[in-house]
Amino acid sequence: MDKELIKNFIINSLQEDVGDGDHTSLATIPAGTTGKAHLLVKDEGILAGVELALEIFNTVDPELKVTTYLQDGDAVKVKDVVLIVEGSVHSILIAERLVLNCMQRMSGIATVTRQIVDMLAGTNTKVLDTRKTTPGLRYLEKWAVRIGGGVNHRFGLYDMILIKDNHVDYSGGVRQAIGNALEYTATHKKLAIEIEVRNLDELEQVLQTGGVDRILLDNFKFDDLRQAVAIVNGRYITEASGGITIDNVRDYAACGVDYISMGALTHSVKSLDLSLKAIS
């Protein structure tokens, strides 16, 4: 966990939510009131965000006492208790929504990722996330993918060169795009290079040019994908993307690619239902 990034995220999120005070709690609950609450599971899936929740509670009020019963990556079911928090009721209620928003979103992502990972069991294919994340929440969402057993692709535009179709078209073709990228990495910043190809012809151009680390086979039909993997023959890491769903992911893996990237891991998942309820 990147402590500094998480600290800034929590502070900014609390400022967005609390502003100049939780006036409902201030108006209805006497100062100094203490109590307990448990974080209750109301769904089935994979839990994620427990470690983050502990940081949120601690940031809101270091005097809060949190006892955890389940951890990130655990399979959960309805009525499971994740944790119990006790201390200032005002502090618990300030932390409540941020804890739930983060954990529900992260657990939803971890749950879908685990489903995909389980479907890929027995193959040599791993599932990757993408940059199709919620602005400001990318770190948390990619963290959730790891908790679910998936693999993180590049975090952003800065940590890898991924030459996609627009880059190829704007630079004048596959060979020119690769050449430009190799010149850039030699003179500016050394980065891994991946290139997206749209058909077998572009794949052949990549193989003739060389210089890349990974080839992304985008929107290939199954027959073409199998042929592409056979042509590459282990010389480069292969990745498939485009139109891949939970219903067909196993078929894509059967084509022999090393990785499958799925934006659906992060851009359209259903949050896991959790709640924080007062207990005596």
Buried (B, 14 or more C-beta within 10 A) or exposed (E): EEEEEBEEBBEEBBEEBBEEEBEEBEEEBEEEEEBBBBBBBBBEBBBBBBBBBBBBBBBBBEEBEBEBEBEBBBEBEEEBBBBBBBBBBBBBBBBBBBBBBBBBBBBBBBBBBBBBBEBBEEBEBBBBBBBBBEEEBBBBBBBBBBBBBBBEBBBEEEEBBBBBBEBBEEBEEBBEBBBBBBEBBEEEEEBBBBBBBBBBEBBBBBBEBEEBEBBBBBBBEEEBBBBBBEBBEEEBBBBBBBEBEEEEBBEBBEBBBBBBBBBBBBBEBEBBBBEBEEEE
